[in-house]
């Protein structure tokens, strides 16, 4: 199923184009009468469930795709979760900074510092804080070396007194426009800021130290997970869909299509972008970057480590 899903999703989403309210597709289980059956299914992600009789024939979800049964999951309209400018719930300066606190590029409102990580490539190791591209790199618009604030701008972070580090590298996110989403090759929304080790701690607030990580193929539907984020603090949830292809709003009419994503029950709000999602025994699972009132979306941490060439734990 994991191997077949990306191709099936690409074919299905391309056929549907921008029709109806389809947001993506992934692997989950079939539900019946409000309960999971345990039977694997291709789960079609929609912004809102609509009765079949109100849909045109071309918008109906087929009962099977490539010989696999389908189900439909309502996830709202996913969007990146940097805090909206009008939300002024103050967050404080913390030194040493830990995972879960407010952070941002000076031109971004605020997101969440996920965790302090080390570079795989250098000895002795250099140290960085991990968050999202749209939090630390202003959705591709920042420059390497730009200062990074803790707390984030909307929480009172100011130059030069609240500088935690400097933007070191980020993975560009392909956006529509200008590039048609069928051509997108997005797997992570991730960025690093280099920091002085004395200003940070590898600990995550309330939950402690991460001890390792799960590979993408070790993450399963139904798995209990948790996170600590700038806005909602400590929250818990469950994985509902894996290997998901999903369209995410980046604001101002732009959309990014991401592949091989994790979807959980709703456990985040604006400002929680960048939070590290873990298991209850502190294995890193994913980097939270988007969501809706119905769902939270994360990049598998294995992909984040590989794209940025970092090591999440031990630090």
N, C-alpha and C positions, 0 to 999 in steps of 0.2 A: 504493500500500500504506500509506504513512504516513497519508494522509488517511482511509483506510477503517478503520484499526486501532482507534482509540478507540471508534467506534460498535460495531464487531464485538465488541470486548472487553466493553463495557458490556452488550450483549445476552447474550453467552455467560456472563459471570459472574453476571448476574442470574438467568438460567435455572438455573444450578447452585447458586445460593445458597451454603450452607456445606457442600456435599456433598464427599465423598471428601477428597482432599488437594490440591485446586487452590488455588494461591496467586496466580495472575494470568495475564496473556497479553501477548505483544508480537510484534515482527517479528524474524525471524531467518532461518536457512537450514535446509533439510532435511539430516539426517544419515543415512548408511547404512553399516553395517559399521564404525562408529567413525570415519568420515571425513565432512567436510562435502561435500555435492554441489554447493553454489553456487546451488541453486534456492531462491528466496524462499519462506518459509512463515510462517504464523501459529504461533508457538511457545507452547504451553500450559505454564505454569510449575507444577510440582508439588513438594510437600515430599519425596516419595519415589516412585520409579517402582514400580508394582505390576503383576505379570503380568496380562494381560487376563482370564485364566480366574478370577482372584480378585476381579474387579470385577463389581458388578451392572451390568445393561444401562444404567441411567440414569447411571452413572459413567464409561462408556466415552467416550473422546474421539473425535469423528467424524473421518473421514479428510480431510474438507474443511469449511471454513467460508466462506460467501459466495463459493464457487467457488475458494477458495485452499486448497492442501494444508496440513495441520497436521503438527506434530511435537511431541514432549514433551521438556522439559528439567527435570531434577531440580535444585532450588536449595535444598533444606532449608526451614526455617521462618525467613523473614527477620525480623530484629529490629533496633532501633536499637542503635548500637554505642558508647554511652558505656560506660566500663569498669565492670565489676561490682565491688561494694564489696570483695569478698574478694581481688581482684587488687591487690597492693601493690607492684608493680614500680616503683620510684621513678624519677621524671623530674625534671629540674632546672629551676631558674630561669634564664632566658636574657634578657639585655638587651644590645642590642636584640632583642626577640622576633622570631623568623622563622617562616615557615610550617613546620608539622610538629611544633611543640612542644606540650606539655601545657597545657590551659586549661580553665576551668570557671566556672560560677556557684558561689557558696559552698555552695549546697544540692545540687550535682551532683558526682559523683565526679571524672570527668575525661573530656575528649574532646581533639580536636586543633584547633589554630589553623590554619585553611586558608591564608590569605594576608592581607596588608594591602591594603586597597582605598581608593579615594577616592569621594567623593560627586559624582554628576553635577550636583547642583542648586546648589552653592555655589561662589563664587569669592571669595577663594582657597578651594581644596578643603579639606574636613575629612577626617580620616583615621580609618579603622575597621579592626578585625580581623574577619574573616568566619569563622563556624563555623555550627553547627546551632542551631536553636531548642532542641532537647532538651539541648544542651550549655551554651549561654549564657543561655537563658530558661527553663530547667527545665520544658520541655514545656508552655508557655503560662502557667505559674504565677508567673513572675517579674514584677517591676515595672520600668518604664523608670527608669534611673538606678541600678539595683542594681550593686554592684561586681563586677568580673570578675577572677578570679585567674589568675596564671601563675607557677608551675605550678598545675594543678588541685588541688582539695582532697585527693584520695587520694594525690597526689604530694607533699604537704607544704605546699601553698599555704595561707597564712593571712592574715587581716585584721589590721592594714592593710598589713603589710610587702610583700605580694606582689600588691597591686592593680595590674593593668595598665591598666584603663580602666573604663568604665561602660556598662551595657546601653543601647543607643541606640534600636534598633527590631528587631522580629522579625515574621515572617509566621506567624500562628496556624495550628496544625495541627488539622484537624477529626478528632475521635475518635469511635469507637463503643465503648461508649456515651459520650455520649447520642445522637449522631446516627447513624442507620443508614448503613452504609458505601456503599450504592448512591447516596446523596445527597452523598457527599464530593466536594470540589472541590480536592483537594490536589495541588500541583505541586512545592512546595519545602518543605524543612525547613531554614530558614535564619534567621540572626540576626546583628546587628552590635553590636560594642562600640566606642564612641568612645575614641580613644587620643591621647596626646601623640606627635607624630611622632618625637621623640628616643628614645622607648622601643621603637620597632618598626623593622623593615626589610621592604621588599616582597619580599625574597629568600625562597626556599624552601630549607630545609636540603638539602644534597647535590645539588640540581638547578638552583639559580640562579634567575634572574628570568623570570617569565612575560612573553611578548612579545605575546600576543593571545589570542583565544578562537575556538572553533568554534561556529557556530550549530547549533541542534538538528538541522536538516536536513542538516548536513555530517558528522554522526557516523554511521559505518557499521559494520555487523557485520564482525568480524575485525580492526578497528583495534587496533594495539598501544597500550597506555596504561601510565602509571605514577603512583605517588603516594608521599608521605612522610607517615607517621602516627605518633602518639605511642606506639603499642604495637608495631607490626611494622616501623616505620622505612620504608626504601625497598623497595618491592615493585613488580612489574610484572604485567601481565595483558593480556587481550584483550576487546574488546566482544563479547558473545554475543547480546544482544537489545537492540533499540531500540524506542521508542514503547510501552514496557511499561506495563500497568496491573497493579499489584501490591499485595497486602495486607501490611502491616508491623506487627509487634507493638510496642506502646509500653509493655509491662509492665502488671502488675496487671489483666490481663484486657481491656485496651483495644487496639483495632486501628485503623489509619489506612489508607485506600485511596488510593494515589497514581497519577496518570496521567502518561503521556509520560515514563517513566523510562528510564535506561540501566542495563543489567545487564552485568556483566563476570564473568570467571572469578574465583574466590576470591582476593582480594588484601588482605584486611583482617581485623581481629579487634576485640573490644571495646576501646574507647579510641581507635580510629582515626576515629570519627565527626567530621566537620568537615574531613577532609583534602581537598585539592584534587587531583582527577585531571587529568592533563595528557597530551598527546602527548609523544613523545620529543624533539620540537623545541620544547617548552615552550609549546604552545598550550593554554589551559585548556579542559577538556572537561566536567567535572561536579564537583559537591559531594557527596562521599561521606557517606551518612547511615545506611546499614543494610547488613545482610548476614547470612550464614549460613556454615557450614563449606564450602558448595558455591558460593557466589556473593557478589558485592558489588554494591550498588545505589547509584546516584547520581542527583541532580537535574541535568539539563542546565544548564550554567553560564549559557546565554542566559536561561533562565527566572529563575535566581537574580538576575542583574543587573537584569532588568526588574521583578521583584517588590520588590527593595530599592532600586532606582534608584541603582545603583552602577556603577563601572567597575573591572574587575579589572586591566586593564593598558592603557597604561602608568600607573603610579601617580604 
